[in-house]
Amino acid sequence: MSTRITERPIRLDDPDALRRWSLRCHAAGMTVGIVPTMGALHAGHLSLVERALAECDRVVVSIFVNPAQFGPGEDFERYPRTPDSDLELLRGLGVHAVFLPTVAAMYPETPPVRLQVAGDLGTTLEGAHRPGHFDGVALVVAKLLISSRAERAYFGNKDAQQSVVVTRLARALDTGVQVVVCPVVRDRDGLALSSRNAYLEADERRRALAIPGGLADAARLFDAGERSAAALVGAVRASLDRVAAEIDYITVVDAVSLQPVEKAGAGCEILVAARIGRTRLIDALRLGLDDAPVVPG
Ligand code: AMP
């Protein structure tokens, strides 16, 4: 009988412990997958974990709210932290190890080196609205890839730009890590799952449905043959305008280069960032690939 379900994940508290655990796995001939998260786990995170468990012999999930990727005035302090229920969920899935470091364990001193995401990639879209964000992401992901020595690392396409940054970082730093990007998981009402959805009041949550609603409208247009990026963006904008969301950006980009396109095609995605009340939400839809969000009428 399998004991996998009841096995507790090993708890690792600092990068050295993570590295030693990974070395033991490798010494036993096993491959290692890592799923980096900031916790407050939901089914979107769990889809990454399940994919990692299917593809790797040993899986570590990291839970770390990384101060380096939050700007001044952002939600670092109030970001939801639910380690007990996170551990319960991961135990249920049969995850082998959980890396739960403190800030002091990850950053015992002001980092004496910095990583900078070069060019447009770090400064457009999310980077334009959250200056320095991707430099902070790059630093923590580089540290996680180095200490975990994983063969594969799993990220979600909800954070589409982050997935591109991380894929390019893993390659540029010769980590040998294969970055696996997984599809967006949505709630039954179509809203992309996010730890930040917990901030939404009931009325805001209803308004937030304008994001997947707009993406569904755009996907329908695309499926009906519309290829003008401006028309697809217009459909999403109209939906967001109906709920008076504050739009940071809506754009159609090439999914690999993240460069905006005028004519949409397969391999393009629509990226959205908008504020509903105080809550900033992002979403992404791959045209011709992802199922459009199903938003109950
Ligand atoms: P976070 O905890 O928000 O930093 O997310 C950790 C990882 O989970 C990132 O790679 C995210 O892109 C991914 N993720 C978050 N929400 C979803 C979702 N709804 N569907 C798929 N992946 C997600």
Boltz pocket constraint, residues with backbone or C-beta under 6 A from the ligand:
constraints:
  - pocket:
      binder: B
      contacts: [[A, 36], [A, 37], [A, 38], [A, 39], [A, 43], [A, 44], [A, 45], [A, 47], [A, 48], [A, 154], [A, 155], [A, 156], [A, 157], [A, 158], [A, 159], [A, 182], [A, 183], [A, 184], [A, 185], [A, 186], [A, 192], [A, 193], [A, 194], [A, 195]]
      max_distance: 6.0
